[in-house]
Amino acid sequence: MSFHKKFFKLFLIFSLAVSSLPFVSLAQTIGQQTFFFVDPEYDYYSRNQVSAVLVYQTTKLNFYIDTSWWNSLTQSLQAQANAQLFYLASYFENYDYPKLVATFGSEALPGYDGDNHIYVLIHPMQSKYLGYTRFEDILPASASNFSNQHEMVYLNPQILLNQPAQQLSYYLSHEVLHLISFNQKGIFINAEDERWLAEARSDYLSTFLGYNNVYSGSILEQRVNAIRQNSNFSLLNFTGSGSDYAAAHLLAEYLVEKYGMDILVDSLHSKLTGIASINEALVKNGYSEDFNTIFKNWLIAMVFNDCQMGDKYCFTHPNLKNFRIYPYTNYLPDYGASSMTASNYLNLYSGTWIKLTGGKGDLTLTYEFPSDAQFYLPIVIVDQNDKKTITTYSVANGFRGTIKVSDFGRSNIALYLMPFVINNSTGATLFKWEVAVGSNPSSGSSSLVDVLTDRINQLKAQVASLMAQLQALQQTGAVCARFQNDLYYGLMNNSEVKCLQRMLFEKEPALYPSGLITGNYLSLTQKAVRQYQQKYGLPTTGYFGPLTRSLANQQWFGY
């Protein structure tokens, strides 16, 4: 879900041309076909134009569906899609759209076409995309050769077949907010927002509009699972990966919890963009913190989520109260002197969480950033009573520094590093660090038996911690285990179906190219199972029963 990357600086041309250029309106007759431009980067077949048929119409929405895709459906699937469209349109028009307009403003009413309708084109897309918008669609053809000359959004047809009806309107609302942003920011202000912020606003709608009230199967659960599986992201190098969307969403959750919805709204209507617009909105709403401070506190909240540290270091959303990411952990030997040297490449406003534990004695950490990097280095020390002490280093402390922690492994049991950079003159920034731990003279000498006993106890604790992390990942659906139950068409929001879909996409991508992990055993999953059965000589029933389960468990899990 994203807005189109190309943003045309043609607003004056557009405003002057509207009254003088002719526009040929599309006929609004159910069943009539027409051609639309699409983005080949998103289209499943890399097309730049498709034929589409008008299948449903309301006072606000015109739904067009790719003709070839629509004609390939059985009558029962067409009926299912029509029912989904009816539910989607009704909920969007009566609930979501009025709230969007009241909060953020509207799309152009009317647009260049003189029509208040939003055109929704549903066409097959690459599996990682569920929808998009294109700014050029609101321009006349004289300003963009590939403009559809409508207020228009694009959706993946798999939404109609594989998503629960009660979530459908979210996907449309997500893209319509991009459309609203084109008008409020692009036309009125003549500015283009940074992609991470535009996506953060649209993705947060899942909470704002109530779609995350039921956590299981929600957008929020998907984002939590994505960031737990892969915590690599960068706000300013936003690529549209699952972890990028997850980070943007969770940052929006944090911003609204701590500073209110007006931060997202006012930043949209600011003449500034990106981080600068957030800072302006913070000042406007009476807050003294800037974005860098907020980003630092959010990084700490992501790994600790502990309100006892302070209300800035936790989430208050009830479905996020147990959320934590798992940092990269380095275990230091707890006998004799030891040292470790490492480095990390940091993108702008990215998340890097490093945990040091183990060791025995006084710890010395040295760090180094390039001299052209603007950086922050939050450090959290955890003592044996679980008290957490936060210290932040920055350019003001120099590009090289030393941090000392006494009696590490006993009085102080863990050290967390969360470096991030906010500006540099080149690409990724190299962050170097080295840690050394030596015997603490004040703690006295230990016998070999004591040393080995302590080491065994520490290893047991490490195993227990890793098992707890594994269990948490299994509970979120991030790790798949042996299939225990038969799976069949019609199952909805089922954790084993999610696992089946994940394993099909990972192990047999040619059979399940959509890659949708929904937990819903519908036509795409059934088709993939049939193809899997056919490939390996099993009865092609589409029923994931004992024979198919046995083969899948043996092939995918080794037993």
C-alpha positions in Angstrom: 0.0 0.0 0.0 1.7 3.2 -1.1 1.4 6.3 -3.1 3.1 6.5 -6.5 6.8 7.6 -6.4 6.5 10.2 -9.1 5.3 13.6 -7.9 4.7 16.2 -10.5 5.5 19.9 -9.8 2.8 21.1 -12.2 0.2 22.7 -9.9 0.1 26.1 -11.5 -0.2 24.5 -15.0 -3.0 22.3 -13.6 -5.0 25.1 -12.0 -4.8 27.3 -15.2 -5.6 24.4 -17.5 -8.7 23.1 -15.7 -11.1 25.6 -17.2 -9.8 25.5 -20.7 -9.1 21.9 -21.5 -11.9 19.5 -22.6 -12.6 16.4 -20.6 -14.3 13.3 -22.0 -16.3 11.7 -19.1 -16.4 7.9 -18.9 -19.8 6.4 -19.4 -21.3 5.2 -16.1 -23.1 2.1 -17.2 -22.7 -1.2 -15.3 -21.0 -3.7 -17.5 -19.4 -1.2 -19.9 -15.6 -1.5 -20.4 -12.9 1.2 -20.7 -9.2 1.5 -20.5 -7.1 2.9 -17.6 -3.4 3.5 -17.2 -1.8 1.5 -14.3 1.6 1.5 -12.8 3.7 -1.4 -14.4 5.8 -1.6 -11.2 2.7 -2.7 -9.3 0.8 -4.6 -12.0 1.2 -8.4 -11.9 1.9 -8.5 -15.6 3.9 -5.2 -15.7 1.3 -3.6 -17.9 0.9 0.2 -18.2 -2.7 0.0 -19.4 -5.6 -2.4 -18.7 -9.2 -2.9 -19.9 -11.7 -2.7 -17.0 -15.4 -3.2 -16.6 -17.6 -1.2 -14.3 -19.1 -3.7 -11.9 -20.6 -1.6 -9.1 -21.5 2.0 -8.5 -22.7 4.2 -5.6 -23.2 7.9 -5.0 -19.5 8.2 -4.1 -17.6 5.2 -5.6 -17.2 3.7 -9.1 -15.7 0.2 -8.9 -13.9 -1.0 -12.1 -12.3 -4.5 -12.2 -9.7 -5.7 -14.7 -11.8 -7.3 -17.5 -9.6 -10.4 -18.0 -9.4 -11.1 -14.2 -13.1 -10.6 -13.8 -14.0 -12.9 -16.7 -11.7 -15.6 -15.3 -13.8 -15.9 -12.1 -16.6 -18.4 -11.7 -20.1 -17.1 -11.2 -19.9 -18.0 -7.5 -16.6 -16.0 -7.1 -18.1 -13.1 -9.0 -21.1 -13.2 -6.6 -18.6 -13.3 -3.7 -16.7 -10.3 -5.0 -19.9 -8.4 -5.6 -21.1 -9.1 -2.0 -17.7 -7.9 -0.7 -18.0 -4.7 -2.8 -21.4 -4.0 -1.4 -20.2 -4.3 2.1 -17.0 -2.3 1.4 -18.9 0.6 -0.2 -21.6 0.7 2.5 -19.1 0.8 5.4 -16.7 3.2 3.7 -19.4 5.7 2.8 -21.3 5.6 6.0 -18.4 5.3 8.6 -14.9 5.7 7.3 -15.1 8.4 4.7 -17.0 10.9 6.9 -14.4 10.4 9.6 -11.5 10.8 7.2 -12.8 14.1 5.7 -13.7 15.5 9.1 -10.2 14.8 10.4 -7.8 15.3 7.4 -9.9 17.2 4.8 -11.1 15.9 1.5 -9.8 15.0 -1.9 -10.5 17.5 -4.7 -14.3 18.0 -4.9 -14.8 18.0 -7.7 -11.6 17.0 -9.4 -10.5 17.8 -13.0 -13.2 15.5 -14.3 -15.9 17.6 -12.6 -17.1 14.4 -10.8 -17.2 13.9 -7.0 -16.8 10.1 -7.4 -13.7 8.3 -6.4 -12.7 5.7 -9.0 -11.5 2.4 -7.7 -9.7 0.2 -10.1 -9.1 -3.4 -9.0 -6.4 -5.2 -11.0 -4.0 -8.0 -10.4 -0.8 -6.8 -8.6 2.5 -8.2 -7.4 1.9 -10.1 -4.3 3.6 -7.7 -1.9 1.2 -4.8 -2.9 -2.4 -4.5 -1.8 -3.0 -1.1 -3.3 -1.5 2.2 -4.5 -2.4 5.7 -5.8 -0.8 7.9 -8.5 -0.6 11.6 -8.2 -0.7 12.1 -12.0 -4.3 10.8 -12.1 -5.5 14.2 -10.8 -3.7 16.1 -13.5 -5.0 16.8 -17.1 -3.6 14.8 -19.9 -1.6 17.9 -21.1 0.4 17.7 -17.8 0.8 13.9 -17.7 0.5 11.6 -20.7 -0.5 8.7 -18.4 -3.1 10.5 -16.3 -6.5 8.8 -15.9 -7.9 12.3 -15.1 -9.9 11.1 -12.1 -9.6 11.0 -8.3 -8.5 7.4 -8.4 -7.1 4.5 -6.2 -6.0 1.0 -7.1 -6.6 -2.2 -5.1 -5.4 -5.8 -5.4 -8.3 -8.1 -6.2 -7.1 -10.6 -3.7 -8.5 -8.3 -1.0 -12.0 -9.1 -2.3 -11.4 -12.9 -2.1 -9.1 -13.4 0.8 -9.7 -10.6 3.3 -12.5 -10.6 5.9 -15.4 -8.4 5.0 -15.1 -6.4 8.2 -11.6 -5.2 7.2 -12.2 -4.3 3.6 -12.9 -0.7 4.1 -9.6 -0.2 5.8 -7.7 -1.0 2.6 -9.8 1.5 0.6 -9.5 4.2 3.4 -5.7 3.7 3.4 -5.4 4.6 -0.3 -8.1 7.3 -0.1 -6.1 9.1 2.6 -3.2 9.2 0.1 -5.6 10.8 -2.3 -6.7 13.3 0.3 -3.0 14.1 1.0 -2.4 14.8 -2.7 -5.1 17.5 -2.5 -4.3 18.9 1.0 -0.5 18.8 0.7 0.2 18.5 -3.0 -2.3 21.0 -4.5 -3.0 23.4 -1.7 0.6 23.6 -0.3 2.6 22.5 -3.4 4.7 20.1 -1.3 5.4 16.3 -1.3 5.6 14.6 2.0 8.3 12.0 2.9 7.0 8.5 2.1 7.4 7.1 5.6 5.2 9.8 7.1 2.5 9.5 4.4 2.5 5.7 5.0 2.5 6.2 8.8 -0.7 8.3 8.6 -2.5 5.8 6.2 -1.4 2.7 8.1 -2.4 4.2 11.4 -6.0 4.4 10.1 -6.3 0.8 11.0 -6.3 1.9 14.7 -8.0 5.3 14.2 -10.9 3.7 12.4 -11.2 0.8 14.9 -9.9 -2.1 12.7 -7.4 -3.1 15.4 -10.0 -3.4 18.2 -9.9 -7.2 17.6 -6.2 -8.0 17.6 -6.2 -11.4 16.0 -5.7 -11.1 12.3 -5.6 -7.3 12.5 -3.2 -4.9 10.6 -1.6 -4.2 13.9 -0.8 -7.9 14.5 0.7 -8.1 11.0 2.9 -5.1 11.7 4.0 -6.5 15.1 4.9 -9.9 13.5 6.8 -8.2 10.7 9.0 -6.1 13.0 9.7 -9.1 15.2 10.8 -11.2 12.3 12.9 -8.4 10.8 13.7 -5.2 12.6 15.7 -3.7 9.8 14.1 -0.5 8.7 15.0 3.1 7.8 12.5 6.0 7.8 14.3 8.1 5.2 15.3 5.1 3.1 11.8 3.7 3.1 11.6 0.9 0.5 8.2 -0.4 1.3 9.3 -3.6 3.0 7.2 -5.2 5.7 9.6 -3.9 8.4 9.4 -0.4 6.9 5.6 -0.4 7.1 5.8 -1.9 10.6 8.2 0.7 11.9 6.1 3.6 10.4 2.9 2.2 11.9 4.3 1.6 15.4 5.9 5.1 15.4 2.5 6.6 14.5 0.9 4.6 17.3 3.5 6.0 19.7 3.2 9.6 18.4 -0.6 9.6 18.8 -0.5 8.0 22.2 2.0 10.5 23.6 1.2 13.7 21.6 -2.3 13.3 20.1 -3.8 12.8 16.7 -3.3 16.5 15.9 0.4 15.8 15.4 -0.4 13.7 12.3 -3.1 16.1 11.1 -1.2 19.3 11.6 1.9 17.9 9.9 -0.2 17.1 6.8 -1.4 20.7 6.6 2.0 22.1 7.3 4.0 23.8 4.5 7.0 21.8 5.8 7.4 18.1 5.1 8.6 15.0 6.9 10.4 15.4 10.2 10.3 19.2 9.9 6.5 19.1 9.7 6.3 16.9 12.8 8.5 19.3 14.7 6.3 22.2 13.7 3.2 20.3 14.8 4.8 19.5 18.2 5.5 23.2 18.8 2.0 24.2 17.6 0.5 21.8 20.1 2.6 23.0 23.0 5.2 20.2 23.3 8.9 20.9 24.0 10.3 17.6 22.6 11.6 17.5 19.1 11.5 14.5 16.7 15.0 13.3 17.6 14.1 13.0 21.2 10.8 11.2 20.4 12.6 8.8 18.0 15.1 8.0 20.8 12.4 7.4 23.4 10.5 5.3 20.9 13.5 3.0 20.2 13.8 2.4 24.0 10.0 1.7 24.2 10.3 -0.8 21.4 12.7 -3.0 23.3 11.6 -2.5 26.9 7.9 -1.3 26.7 8.1 -0.6 30.5 6.0 2.2 31.9 7.9 1.9 35.2 10.8 3.5 33.3 8.6 6.5 32.5 5.5 7.0 30.4 7.7 7.8 27.3 9.1 4.3 27.3 6.0 2.2 26.8 2.9 1.7 24.7 -0.6 2.2 26.2 -2.6 0.5 23.4 -4.0 -2.6 25.1 -2.9 -4.8 22.2 0.7 -3.6 22.5 1.1 -3.9 26.3 3.2 -7.2 25.8 5.0 -6.1 22.7 8.8 -6.1 22.6 11.3 -6.7 19.9 14.2 -8.9 20.5 17.6 -7.2 20.2 20.7 -8.8 18.8 22.3 -10.3 21.9 26.1 -10.7 22.5 27.0 -13.0 25.3 30.4 -12.3 27.0 32.4 -15.0 28.7 32.0 -14.8 32.4 35.4 -16.1 33.3 38.7 -14.3 32.8 39.2 -11.2 30.7 37.5 -10.9 27.4 36.9 -8.4 24.6 34.7 -8.0 21.5 35.0 -5.7 18.5 32.1 -5.1 16.1 30.6 -2.6 13.7 27.2 -1.8 12.3 26.1 0.1 9.2 23.4 2.6 10.1 20.9 4.1 7.6 19.2 7.4 8.4 16.7 7.1 11.3 17.0 3.3 11.4 16.5 0.9 14.3 19.5 -0.9 15.7 19.2 -2.7 19.1 22.4 -4.3 20.5 22.4 -6.1 23.9 25.4 -7.1 25.9 25.2 -9.6 28.7 27.3 -12.2 30.5 30.8 -11.3 31.5 32.2 -10.7 35.0 34.1 -7.6 36.1 34.3 -4.0 35.1 33.2 -3.3 31.5 34.6 -0.7 29.2 32.8 0.2 26.0 34.4 2.4 23.4 32.5 3.7 20.4 33.3 5.6 17.2 31.2 7.4 14.6 32.5 9.1 11.4 33.3 12.8 11.9 30.5 13.8 9.4 27.7 11.9 11.1 25.0 13.5 13.2 24.2 10.8 15.7 22.5 9.8 18.9 23.6 6.8 21.1 21.0 5.9 23.8 22.5 3.5 26.4 20.4 1.6 28.9 22.1 -0.2 31.8 20.0 -2.9 33.6 21.1 -3.8 37.2 20.4 -7.0 39.1 17.1 -5.5 40.5 15.9 -4.7 37.0 16.4 -1.0 37.5 17.1 0.7 34.2 19.4 3.7 33.8 19.2 5.7 30.5 22.1 7.8 29.2 22.2 9.4 25.8 25.4 10.4 23.9 25.5 12.6 20.8 27.8 14.7 18.7 28.1 17.0 21.7 30.1 14.2 23.5 32.5 13.8 20.5 32.6 11.2 17.7 34.6 8.8 19.9 33.8 8.0 23.5 34.2 5.6 26.4 31.6 4.2 28.7 32.4 2.3 31.9 30.1 -0.1 33.8 31.3 -1.4 37.1 30.8 -5.0 38.3 29.2 -6.2 35.0 27.6 -9.6 35.2 26.8 -9.2 38.9 25.5 -5.8 40.0 24.8 -4.8 36.4 23.6 -7.6 34.2 22.9 -6.1 30.8 23.8 -3.1 28.5 21.7 -2.0 25.6 23.0 0.2 22.7 20.5 1.9 20.3 22.6 4.0 17.9 20.9 6.1 15.1 22.0 8.7 12.7 20.0 11.7 11.6 22.3 13.1 8.9 25.4 12.2 7.0 27.2 13.2 3.8 27.4 9.7 2.3 25.4 6.5 2.4 25.2 4.2 5.4 27.2 5.3 8.5 29.7 2.9 10.0 29.3 2.6 13.8 32.2 0.9 15.5 32.3 -0.4 19.0 34.5 -2.5 21.2 33.8 -3.9 24.7 36.3 -5.3 27.2 35.5 -7.0 30.5 38.1 -7.9 33.1 38.1 -9.4 36.6 36.8 -7.1 39.3 39.4 -7.1 42.1 36.8 -6.2 44.7 34.8 -9.3 44.0 37.6 -11.7 45.2 38.9 -14.7 43.4 36.8 -17.7 42.5 37.6 -21.4 42.3 37.3 -23.3 39.0 34.3 -25.1 40.4 32.6 -21.7 41.1 33.4 -20.4 37.7 32.1 -23.5 35.9 29.0 -23.5 38.1 28.2 -19.9 37.3 28.8 -20.6 33.7 26.4 -23.5 33.7 23.7 -21.4 35.4 24.2 -18.7 32.9 23.8 -21.1 30.0 20.6 -22.4 31.5 19.3 -18.9 31.8 20.2 -18.2 28.2 18.4 -21.4 27.0 15.4 -20.4 29.1 15.4 -16.9 27.5 15.8 -18.3 24.0 12.9 -20.8 24.6 10.7 -17.9 25.8 11.5 -16.0 22.6 10.8 -19.0 20.5 7.5 -19.6 22.2 6.5 -15.9 21.7 7.4 -16.2 18.0 5.3 -19.3 17.7 2.4 -17.6 19.3 2.5 -14.7 16.9 2.7 -17.0 13.9 6.3 -16.0 13.1 7.6 -19.6 13.4 5.9 -22.7 11.9 5.9 -26.1 13.5 4.5 -29.5 12.5 1.0 -29.5 11.0 -1.3 -31.3 13.5 -4.8 -30.8 12.0 -6.6 -31.2 8.6 -7.1 -27.9 6.9 -9.8 -27.2 4.3 -11.7 -24.6 2.3 -13.7 -22.1 4.5 -11.4 -22.0 7.5 -11.0 -18.3 8.6 -8.3 -16.6 10.7 -6.6 -20.0 11.5 -3.0 -20.0 12.7 -2.2 -23.3 11.0 -3.6 -21.9 7.7 -1.2 -19.0 8.1 1.6 -21.4 8.6 0.5 -23.4 5.5 0.4 -20.2 3.4 3.8 -19.1 4.7 5.4 -22.5 4.0 3.8 -22.7 0.5 5.2 -19.2 -0.3 8.7 -20.0 1.1 9.0 -23.6 -0.2 6.8 -23.7 -3.3 6.6 -20.0 -4.5 5.6 -21.0 -8.0 2.5 -22.7 -6.5 1.5 -19.8 -4.3 2.9 -16.6 -6.0 0.5 -14.2 -4.2 2.3 -14.9 -0.8 -0.8 -13.7 1.2 -0.6 -14.7 4.8 -4.2 -14.3 5.9 -5.1 -17.4 7.8 -8.1 -17.7 5.5 -8.4 -21.0 3.5 -10.0 -19.7 0.4 -9.6 -20.1 -3.4 -6.0 -19.1 -3.7 -4.9 -21.4 -0.8 -7.0 -24.3 -2.1 -5.6 -23.9 -5.6 -2.0 -23.9 -4.3 -2.7 -27.1 -2.3 -4.2 -28.8 -5.3 -1.1 -27.9 -7.4 1.1 -29.1 -4.5 -0.8 -32.4 -4.5 -0.6 -32.8 -8.3 3.1 -32.0 -8.2 3.8 -34.8 -5.8 1.3 -37.4 -7.0 -1.3 -37.1 -4.4 -5.1 -36.9 -5.0 -5.8 -33.3 -6.1 -8.6 -32.6 -3.7 -7.5 -29.2 -2.4 -8.1 -30.7 1.1 -5.0 -30.6 3.3 -5.6 -33.9 4.9 -3.5 -36.8 6.4 -1.6 -37.7 3.2 -0.8 -34.1 2.3 0.0 -33.2 5.9 2.4 -36.1 6.2 4.3 -35.2 3.0 4.4 -31.5 4.0 5.7 -32.3 7.5 8.4 -34.5 6.0 9.5 -32.1 3.3 9.2 -28.9 5.2 10.0 -29.9 8.8 12.0 -33.1 8.4 9.6 -35.4 10.3 
